[in-house]
Amino acid sequence: MKIAAIIPARYESTRFRGKPLATICSKPMLQWVYEAVQRCKLIDQIFIATDHEEIMQAGRRFGANVCMTDPAHATGTDRIAEVAGNLDARIIVNIQGDEPLLTPEAISEAITPLLEDETIPLGTLKTRIDDESDLNNANVVKVVTDARDFALYFSRSPIPFIKDKNTAVPVFRHIGLYVFRKDFLLTFTRLPQTVLEKAESLEQLRALEHGYRIKVPTTSYKPVGVDTPEDLKRVENMLMNKK
């Protein structure tokens, strides 16, 4: 079963213009992500999907397959769907281009459930929240799952609400890495937006509201996304300390 990873990369960003090309330890951030995906043994093909010439040129310099896509796409999912439609792959992995510390193990953990159960249309990841400041941070998306790790709900608010403070309930952060069956990806992008999706500004709620299951296994990987130049410096320091 062929598995393709696609990294959507936009140049324009409200908080950090040109973010995919920002340099971390002498390499563009996009290259760090691409090389992490290369180390995942389950991935057969890797593509960068962009609408910007500079990103295309940068990707080709480090040997990436780069696909130019329609600049009118509203979301990264729409962008990867354009590329996926032309691929001979049954599973498509949507990798965020601003996770330079992403591990190949985390990618495998997201993919494996779809290899083990062909009825699962979509998978992603969660990790336990250890920092209390993340609970009320609307940029940290929370998720609750059932006993079999299928999503019940995603929210920018703290979930679940813990009425009895003496009850030990783990709270999980959603990691924005998605594994689609190709046919479901193409279906998903044609589904109308839903009320909760619009309210929370969370695209994955569209799948839940239309009755599709999302598998959300737990990973030990702790995401360190880059949204600002300050985040970039923090990630660079973390990488330098690993050397």
N, C-alpha and C positions, 0 to 999 in steps of 0.2 A: 504494500500500500504506500503510494508516494505521498510524502508530506512536504509541503512548501511553507517556508516562513516568509512573510512579507513585512517590511518595516516602513510604515508611512512616515514621510518626512516633509514637513512644511517649513518654508523659510520665514513666513510671516507669523509673528506671535505677539500678542498684546503686551506680554511682560518681558519677552526676551527675543528680539528680532534676530534671525539667523542662528537660532539655538543649535540645530543639528551640526553646524560647522564650528561651534565654539571649541577651542582647543583645551584638551585635558592631557597634561604630561606629553605634549608634542604631537598628539593625535586628535583629529576631530572627534567629538562625542559620538557621532554616528558610526565611526569606525570601531570604537569600543563595543558598541552594541552589536554590530555586524560580526565581530570576532567572537563574541560570547555565543552567538547563535551558531557560528561555524563549529564550535566545540561540542555542540549537542549532537550526539550520534543518531538521534531519531530523525533529524532533519535531512532531507534529500536535496532541496533546492532553497536558495535564499535570494530574495529580491528586495530592492529599495524602491518604493513607489513615491514619486515626488512630482511637483509641478514647477520646479525651479531649476534653471540652468546651472547655477553654481553648485547646487546639491548634486545634480547629475554628474558634473565634472569631477567633484570631490570624490564621489562614490567610485567612479571609474578609475580614479588614480590609485585607490587601494584595492582594485580588482573586483569590485562588486558588480552584480547585474543590476542595472538601474532602468526602471520603466518610467517614462514620462506619462503623467495622467492629467485628466481634465482639471483645470484650476477651479472649476465651479463646485467641486465636491464639498458638501457640508461637513462631512466627518471623515476621520481616518478609515472607518469601516467601509464607507462608500469608495474610498480610494483603493483599498486593497481588493474590494470586490471587482473593480474594473480590471485589475491585473489578474486576479484569480480566474476570471471567466475564460481566459485564454490558456490556462495551465492544465497539464495532464497530472493533476494531483487530487486526491480524495479528501485530504485534510489540509486546512489552511490555518497557519498560526499567525496571529496579529501581534507583532512585537512592538512595544512602544519605543520610539527612538530617543527618549530622554531618560533611559535607565542604564547608564554606563556600567553599573556594578552588577547587572543581571548575571545570573549563573546558569550554565547549561543544565545543571541539575534541576533548577526550578522549571525550566522549559519542559524537561522530560516529565516532571511530576504533573504538569498540566495536560500533556499529550496522552499519557498512559491510560487514563480512564476511557478515552475514546477508542483506544486500541483493544481494550478488554471488553467493551460493551458497545455494540454497533447501534444501539437504540439512543445513545446520548448524542444530541445534535450540537451541543456547545459546552465548552469547559473553560474554567478560569482558575484562579488561585486565591487563597486567603492565608493570612498569617496573624498570629496572636498579637494584640496590642499590649505593649508593656509600658508605654509612656502615657501617663494620664492626660497630658496636654493634647494627645491625638484624639481623645474622645469627643471633644467639643470643637475640633478643627474641621470645618466644612469641606476642606480640601482633601481630608482623609476619609475615604468612603468606607463605610462599615457594611458588613454582611452578616446575616443569620442564615443558618442552614438546618436541614432536618437531620435525622439520625443517620442517614446514608450520604450526607454531604451534598444534597441538592439544595440550591438556593431557595429560601423562603422570601427574602427581601433584601434589597440594597438601599442604603440611605446615607445622606450626608450628616444626619443627626445621630446621636448615640443610640444604638440598638444592640441588645434589647434594653428596655427600661427596667432597672433593677429596683423593685419596690422595697424588698427586704435587703438591707445592706449587709446582713450577716450571711446572705446566700452567695456562695462562690460561683460566679458565672463568667466564663471566659468571653472576651469581646474580640471580634476579629476584624482585621482590616482587609479590604478587597485589594488585590493586585491586578492592575489593568493589563493583563496578558490574556488573550482569548484564543481558544482553539475551536475552529468551526469545521464541521463537515462542509465540504464545498457546496453541496446542493442546498444546505440550510443557509449558508452565508448569502447565496444569491437570492434565496427566499426572503431572508431577514431584511435586506436592503430595500425590498419592495413593500414590506409591511408598513402600514400607516403609523405615524408617531402616536404615542398613547399619553393619557392624562398624567400618570405618575412619572413617566419618562420626562415630560416637559416640566413638571413641578420640581423634580429633583435634579434635572439636567443630567440624567444618567441613562445612557443609551441601552444598557443591558436590561433595564426594566421593561423595554418594549418586548423582549422575548418572553419574560414572565407574564406580562399582561395578555399576551396572545396565546398563552397556555403551553409554552415550550419549557422543557427542563434545562437547568444549567448545573453542571457538576462542579463543585468547588472544593477540591481537596486542600488540606492544610500543608503549608510548606514552612520550613525554618528560614527561608530567605526573607530578609527585611529590605524592602525597597527604599532606595534613596534617589528619588527623582530630581531632575534639574528643571526648575521653573524660573529661576532668577540667576543673575551673575554671582550672587552670594552663595547659592546652592552649588554652583560650579566650583568655586574655591573650596568649599567643604569637601566635595567629592575628590578633588585633586589632592587635598591633604590626606584623605583616607587612602587613596591609591599609593601615595608616596610613603606612607607609614607601613604599607604592606611589603615594601621592597626590602 
